[in-house]
Amino acid sequence: MYKKLIALLFLAMPAFGMAQNTQIKLGYLDVQTLFLAMPEVSQIETSLKDLAAQHEGEIKRMEDEYNRKLTEYKDGEAKWDEAIKKNRMEEIQMLQMKVQQYYQSAQTLLQQKQEELQAPIREKLRKAIEEVGAENGFLYIYDLNTLLYKSGDAIDVTPLLKKKLNIK
């Protein structure tokens, strides 16, 4: 039994030696900075600004209508019957609710549009990271923004990804 154990250890020693000589390649990058450097992102920002301006215009129109009705109410309040005052006040309250609901809806729509437009770019970046990792033999590539420790031996893969994505 003892001889078999020694023989097994001698046979396994080369495997331990190779494991010790194997260098583990770790890479890191700042995903957010790289994402923002991609040319498609500026096009998205322009589209989102245009869409936001459209929604802001609609909100402004609704607020103007609300303010007009409110001024009209204040001017006529003294001479109107209670039923008319109540009806006009309900109109004003409904307009106020509509403005608030539209504002919230517009925020949600803008967020959804941003995610929709950014999804293909994020996917392109994810694929590029995987390709650079495979092509250069990295075991792991970490996002610098969530990294707790970085050794001096870690490799910044941002230049490789910029080359892959044709970012200057």
PELINUR-V550269 format. One record per residue. PHI is phi in degrees with one decimal (* if undefined). PSI is psi in radians with two decimals (NA if undefined). D_FIRST is the distance of its C-alpha to the first C-alpha in whole Angstrom. Layout:
PHI PSI D_FIRST
PHI PSI D_FIRST
This chain:
* -0.77 0
-62.7 -0.71 4
-66.6 -0.65 5
-66.1 -0.67 5
-65.5 -0.75 6
-65.4 -0.75 9
-61.3 -0.72 10
-63.8 -0.72 11
-64.0 -0.73 13
-64.0 -0.66 14
-70.2 -0.57 15
-83.5 -0.32 17
-58.8 -0.74 19
-61.0 -0.61 22
-65.8 -0.70 22
-65.7 -0.66 22
-65.0 -0.74 25
-66.4 -0.66 27
-64.7 -0.61 27
-73.7 -0.54 28
-83.2 -0.22 31
-73.3 2.19 32
-91.9 2.30 35
-91.5 2.17 36
-99.1 2.10 40
-116.4 2.42 42
-125.6 2.84 46
-145.4 2.78 48
-160.3 2.85 52
-98.6 1.72 55
-60.2 -0.74 55
-63.9 -0.77 59
-64.1 -0.74 60
-65.4 -0.74 59
-58.7 -0.82 60
-67.9 -0.37 64
-80.6 -0.23 64
-70.5 2.35 64
-62.1 -0.50 67
-65.3 -0.44 67
-66.2 -0.67 67
-65.9 -0.59 71
-65.2 -0.71 72
-63.7 -0.77 70
-60.3 -0.70 72
-63.7 -0.79 75
-61.4 -0.75 75
-67.5 -0.64 74
-64.7 -0.72 77
-62.7 -0.78 79
-64.6 -0.72 78
-63.2 -0.68 78
-64.1 -0.67 82
-62.9 -0.79 83
-66.6 -0.68 82
-63.0 -0.66 83
-62.7 -0.74 86
-66.1 -0.70 86
-64.8 -0.72 85
-61.4 -0.76 88
-60.6 -0.77 91
-65.5 -0.71 90
-66.2 -0.67 90
-62.0 -0.75 94
-62.9 -0.75 94
-60.1 -0.85 93
-63.7 -0.66 95
-62.8 -0.80 98
-65.2 -0.68 98
-65.8 -0.75 98
-64.1 -0.75 101
-59.1 -0.72 103
-64.4 -0.80 102
-63.8 -0.66 103
-69.5 -0.62 106
-99.3 -0.12 107
-54.5 -0.75 106
-67.7 -0.53 109
-100.6 -0.08 111
-89.8 2.69 109
-71.0 2.73 108
-57.5 -0.67 105
-63.9 -0.71 104
-67.7 -0.77 104
-58.7 -0.79 103
-62.1 -0.78 100
-61.8 -0.79 99
-66.6 -0.68 99
-65.1 -0.70 97
-63.2 -0.67 94
-60.2 -0.78 95
-64.8 -0.75 94
-64.1 -0.69 91
-63.7 -0.74 90
-62.0 -0.73 90
-61.9 -0.76 88
-64.3 -0.71 85
-62.5 -0.71 85
-62.3 -0.82 85
-63.8 -0.75 82
-65.0 -0.73 80
-65.3 -0.70 81
-59.1 -0.83 80
-64.3 -0.72 76
-62.9 -0.74 76
-63.0 -0.72 77
-60.3 -0.78 74
-64.0 -0.77 72
-62.3 -0.71 73
-64.3 -0.72 72
-63.6 -0.77 69
-64.2 -0.71 68
-65.1 -0.69 70
-61.5 -0.83 68
-62.5 -0.73 65
-62.0 -0.76 66
-74.0 -0.56 67
-82.8 -0.37 64
-55.1 -0.84 61
-64.6 -0.57 61
-71.4 -0.72 61
-62.9 -0.69 58
-65.0 -0.73 56
-60.6 -0.76 57
-65.6 -0.76 56
-60.0 -0.77 53
-64.5 -0.71 52
-63.7 -0.69 53
-63.3 -0.78 50
-62.1 -0.76 48
-65.3 -0.77 49
-63.5 -0.71 49
-61.3 -0.81 46
-68.4 -0.78 44
-64.8 -0.53 46
-107.8 0.12 45
71.7 0.54 41
-79.4 2.40 42
-79.0 -0.74 39
-141.2 2.59 41
-127.2 2.19 45
-108.5 2.65 47
-83.7 2.18 50
-59.9 -0.50 52
-70.4 -0.34 54
-116.7 0.19 51
-81.0 2.29 48
-92.4 -0.46 47
-149.8 2.48 46
-135.0 2.08 46
-73.7 2.75 45
-65.5 -0.35 47
-84.6 -0.13 44
-66.2 2.63 45
-111.1 2.22 47
-78.5 2.03 51
-93.2 0.06 51
-56.4 -0.80 54
-60.4 -0.66 56
-65.0 -0.71 54
-71.3 -0.66 55
-61.1 -0.70 58
-64.2 -0.78 58
-62.3 -0.67 57
-93.8 0.06 59
57.2 0.78 62
-103.7 2.30 63
-92.8 NA 65
